């Protein structure tokens, strides 16, 4: 599948997905959810995009310095979708 085909299927900008693939942008939980649904990965991708545990209350939204970041590249997304 090409990046163009993937971007059309997910209704995401090709440039944005390219930046995620190269590690220049973080994959959001929403992007992971869409990839999960499209590829039938049974929640595997959403788990990859889940914010890391910080040892604080489960309601924590991130550090005072800014939001948490997590990276999930397109190749990881595609490979996770083919393992089923």
C-alpha positions as a Python dict, from the first residue, in 0.01 Angstrom:
ca = {
    (1, 'X'): (0, 0, 0),
    (2, 'X'): (135, 340, -87),
    (3, 'X'): (137, 636, 147),
    (4, 'X'): (-116, 806, -82),
    (5, 'X'): (-353, 508, -63),
    (6, 'X'): (-309, 491, 315),
    (7, 'X'): (-377, 863, 358),
    (8, 'X'): (-695, 839, 149),
    (9, 'X'): (-815, 535, 344),
    (10, 'X'): (-760, 710, 678),
    (11, 'X'): (-873, 1054, 560),
    (12, 'X'): (-542, 1199, 683),
    (13, 'X'): (-307, 1434, 506),
    (14, 'X'): (-30, 1249, 322),
    (15, 'X'): (228, 1501, 445),
    (16, 'X'): (125, 1446, 805),
    (17, 'X'): (150, 1067, 770),
    (18, 'X'): (491, 1105, 607),
    (19, 'X'): (613, 1307, 907),
    (20, 'X'): (479, 1041, 1144),
    (21, 'X'): (656, 774, 941),
    (22, 'X'): (986, 964, 959),
    (23, 'X'): (947, 1030, 1333),
    (24, 'X'): (907, 1406, 1288),
    (25, 'X'): (553, 1405, 1430),
    (26, 'X'): (380, 1195, 1689),
    (27, 'X'): (96, 963, 1600),
    (28, 'X'): (-210, 1073, 1793),
    (29, 'X'): (-443, 827, 1962),
    (30, 'X'): (-702, 920, 1696),
    (31, 'X'): (-462, 829, 1414),
    (32, 'X'): (-381, 502, 1588),
    (33, 'X'): (-754, 431, 1630),
    (34, 'X'): (-818, 488, 1259),
    (35, 'X'): (-522, 272, 1160),
    (36, 'X'): (-641, 4, 1400),
    (37, 'X'): (-989, 3, 1250),
    (38, 'X'): (-867, 10, 889),
    (39, 'X'): (-611, -267, 937),
    (40, 'X'): (-820, -477, 1178),
    (41, 'X'): (-542, -480, 1438),
    (42, 'X'): (-775, -543, 1737),
    (43, 'X'): (-648, -254, 1951),
    (44, 'X'): (-278, -329, 1903),
    (45, 'X'): (-208, 11, 1749),
    (46, 'X'): (-404, 202, 2007),
    (47, 'X'): (-185, 41, 2272),
    (48, 'X'): (125, 162, 2087),
    (49, 'X'): (-4, 517, 2089),
    (50, 'X'): (-110, 513, 2454),
    (51, 'X'): (77, 769, 2662),
    (52, 'X'): (347, 616, 2884),
    (53, 'X'): (273, 558, 3249),
    (54, 'X'): (416, 831, 3470),
    (55, 'X'): (345, 688, 3811),
    (56, 'X'): (83, 955, 3879),
    (57, 'X'): (-294, 933, 3904),
    (58, 'X'): (-463, 782, 3600),
    (59, 'X'): (-628, 1119, 3535),
    (60, 'X'): (-297, 1291, 3471),
    (61, 'X'): (-276, 1468, 3137),
    (62, 'X'): (99, 1521, 3111),
    (63, 'X'): (378, 1717, 3267),
    (64, 'X'): (358, 2090, 3340),
    (65, 'X'): (614, 2139, 3062),
    (66, 'X'): (372, 2018, 2797),
    (67, 'X'): (172, 1727, 2663),
    (68, 'X'): (313, 1377, 2647),
    (69, 'X'): (450, 1265, 2312),
    (70, 'X'): (453, 917, 2164),
    (71, 'X'): (572, 793, 1829),
    (72, 'X'): (419, 525, 1613),
    (73, 'X'): (556, 509, 1261),
    (74, 'X'): (360, 396, 955),
    (75, 'X'): (579, 90, 915),
    (76, 'X'): (502, -20, 1272),
    (77, 'X'): (134, 42, 1202),
    (78, 'X'): (140, -160, 883),
    (79, 'X'): (340, -445, 1030),
    (80, 'X'): (110, -466, 1333),
    (81, 'X'): (-189, -481, 1099),
    (82, 'X'): (-45, -779, 911),
    (83, 'X'): (30, -995, 1213),
    (84, 'X'): (-334, -1108, 1244),
}
